[in-house]
């Protein structure tokens, strides 16, 4: 048998063996892996990006009424952005769970202030999961949570930071699907959020604040032939606290204050 033909048959046998092993792990394949009903699958993914642009080129224009000459570029419109994400997840017949961390950075100019640069940073950690086939009155439970940090700085032409806006936030959402009650099926849930915000610098236009909220909600639906009837309600409690003026600062915002709200909604 010619050597080339023998090598080709060996490769075909190896490919067929790999296909059979994949079928045993994932089920019959058609070029795309399909999860077996009883399989537990884990996966880790990573991604990144980067983008850089120069000042925007345009047809000739007069940048200002008193400008000495026409311009063909929008001054201080250049930008640079980069980011990335890393995540992992588990999927099984009774649910899934995933965790992801992503970061985003963006530096860009302010065209109306040629010497000002915006420096933006954001990091976020997210968790999401679901459990199915539960015993008891609820047959499915879902959870989602995240923690986010954000910072926005206005940098002057000499490199000094004029104003810094920053925030930290956390949110949590729990949702449970109850078993059908006759024709009625639906979910009940809890949502909670926390946000701390601060603005420091000469151009800070709001005081530092802390916001807390908790909400309960329910959504039910029933089918009557071709007609789908839905009803829902949500009750929330919100607490907002302002720090007011900082000691030694020029009076702008007044004394520290607190407010409480109880929003309600129905459909």
Helices and strands as residue ranges (DSSP letters): H 3-26, E 41-53, E 57-61, E 71-73, E 79-92, E 95-110, E 113-132, E 138-155, E 161-181, E 184-201, E 209-224, E 227-242, E 257-261, E 264-266
